[in-house]
Amino acid sequence: MIKAVTFDVWNTLLRLDVMRERMAEGIAEVVGRDPIEMKLVVEELVRDIKAKRQRLEVTDPLRASWELLSKRLECRINDIMNGVARGLLRVLEDPEPLLFRDTLNVIRSLRDEIEKLAVIGNVLLWPGSYTRAILEKLGIAEYMDLVIFADEAGVMKPERSLFLKVLKDLGVEPLEAIHVGDGIIEDLGGALSSGMKAAIIRPEAPRVQVIKSLGIAIIPDIGGLPEAIYLLNK
């Protein structure tokens, strides 16, 4: 029986494309560049840093992303940090566009049925504290028993130690928990290596699909999570 659900944030609970766009606008404002051009630069940067992170070439992706972006834009790291902070302010002024349609309804329904809920997030261009502020602003954080990010924990998904620490803090065993996210390596791989069940978000999936023997669910979006949990519990 599933007693705990842990969530990735971006492209799981919240829309990453909107967040990156606001960050690009903030950076563009500080360094005096075109926002559309900056959006393309940020997207390229994210791809590069993610690839380096998966190859274990960076241990601090947050600092690495600031350094690389400052080199590409020929500006100071402080300019990048200030731009990212301005991006956060833009988001907090109007955070609603970040929400997927079913996010709040799903979390509220699970809060009534599941003993523990938590967020486990990696970081890239902005620190985990920024994402926490957004989750608080949107009223998501109040439903969570624990919210933790890689820069705070000192370890990133898919490291099993991060998942196991969260489960220990929640007081549940791995087999009693499911992690939901969109990353094949970070979320699916990390959860399964920790002994948890996993729900992987694949927007192209036509419906909820469950491989019960492996403890895996494939869902089109967060709205399919309650059905996935029901099928895995059967």
N, C-alpha and C positions, 0 to 999 in steps of 0.2 A: 504494500500500500504506500502510495506517495504521500509523504508528510511535509515535504519542503520543495519549493520551486525557486530556483535562482535564475536571474535574467541578465543577459547582455543588454546594453542600452541601445547603441546606434544600429539602425536598420532592424531593430527588434521591437523596442518600445517607442523610439523616436526616429525621425527621418534625418539621416545623415546628410543628404543633399542640401537640405535647408540650412543645417548648421554650417556646413562648409561654405555655403554662399555668404552667410552673414560674416564668417571669419574672413573670407576674401575681401568683403566690402570694408571691414575694419582695417585690415592691413593696407589695402589700397589707399584708404584715406590718410593713413600715417605716412606712407612712403611716396605718395603722389603718383600713383599708377592707375590705369584704367581698371575698374572693378571686374569687367568681363575677362580681360587679360589675366587678372590676378586669380580669378576662379580656375582658369586652366592651369596656371602655375601651381596652385594649391593641390589640384587633383593629381598632377604629375608628381608632385612632392610626396603625397600620401602613398601613391603606388610604389615609389622608390623606397621609402622608409619601411613600408610593410614588407617588401621583398627582402630588405636588409635584415629586418627583425626576424623573419622566418628562417633566414640563413644564419641567424645568431651573430650577425656582424655588428649589431648595436645592442648595448645593455640599457641605454637610457633613450628610448625613442622620442621622448618629449624634447630633451635637449638637442638630440640629433636633428630633429625636424626644424627647430629654430635656427640652428647653425647652418644647415644646408640651405634653408630659405634665405637667410641673410646673405650668404655667398651668392646665390643666384640673383638676388635683387640688388646686390652691392650696397647693403645698408647695415646698420648696427643690429645686433641681436635684441637690444632694448626696443628698437623700432618694431620688430616682429612681436615682441611681448606686449607692447602697447597696442598694436593693431589687433592682436588676439583679444585683449581686454575690451577694446571697443566693440569687437564682434560680439562678445558676451553681453554687453550693454544693449546692443541692438536686439539680441534674442530675448532678453528679459523684458524689454519693452513690449514685445508681442510674441510670446512663446507658443501660442496655439498652433501655428502652422507646422510645428515640429511633431505634433501628435499624429500617430496613425489613428484611423477611425475607431478601432476597437480597443485601443490601449487601456483607457480608464475603465471601461466596462469589464474587461477581462480581469484586471487587477482587483477591482471591487468584488467581483464574483468569487475569485480565488481566495480572497481574504476571509470570506465566510466559510470556505470549505477546507482550506489547507492550513496546517499549523504554523508554518514558517515561510516567509517570503524574503528574498534578498536580491541585491544587485551586485554583480561582479563585472567590473569594466576595465578594459585596457585604456591606455591614453596614447595620443599621438601629437596633435598640434596644440591642444589645450590641456591644462591639468585636470585631474579628477574633481577638484574642488569646484570648477566651473560647471561640470556636468551635474554635480550634487546640487548646486544652486538652481539649476534649471529643473531638476526633479522636484525640488522643494516648491519652486514657483508654480509648477503645474499640478501640485498636490499628489504626486506619485510617491514621494519619499515617505509620507505619513503612513502609507500602507506597508512599508518595508520594515522588517526586524533588523536588517543590516544592510548597509551600503558601503562597498569597499572598491577602491580603484588601485590599479597596478602601481602608480607612483607612490601611493600611501603604504602599500603592502611590501614594496621593494621586490616584487616578482610579478611576472606577466602571465596571462593565459597564453598558451595551454598548460603551463606548469601545474602538475597535479597538486603540488604543495599549497597553491593558492586555493584551489577548490576544497581540499581537505581541511584547511584552516577555517574556511567559511562554514563548512558542515560541522566542524567541532564547536565553533562558536554558537551555531544554531541548535546544537544538541541532537543531531540526527545522523543516522548511518548513511553511507553513500547509496546503498540500495533503496533507501527510503526517499531519495531526492532525484529531481530532474532539473537539468539546466537547459534553457532555451536561448538560442542565438542564431546568427546567420553565418558564422564563420566555420568552415569545414575543419580547419586546424585548431583555431583558438577555442571554439565553443564545442563542437561535436567531439573532436579529438581529446580536448582537455577533460571534458565530462566523462567520456567513456574510460579514459585512462585512470580516472579517479574512482571508478566503480559506480558512477552515477548513470541514470538514464539520461537520454538527450532528445531534445526536439530541435530539429534544424529547419530554419525558415528558408524555403525555396519558392519565390514568387511564381515560378513557372509550374509548380505542382498543381494539378487540377483539383485535388481534394486532399483531405487528411489521410495519410497512409502510415500504418504501424507495422514494425517488425518486432513483435513482442519478444521473440527469443533473444534478440540483441538489445532490447530496451531502447529502441530507436523509433522516433516518430518524425515524419516529414510533413510539414504544415505550410500552406501557402502564405500565411501571415499570422500575427499574434492572435487573431480571432479564432484560429483553429486549435489553440492550445487546450482549452477545456475538454474538447472532444478527444484529443490525443491522450490526455491524462485519464479520462474515463476508459478508453480502450486499453491502455497499458495496465490499468488497475483491474480489468476484468479477469 
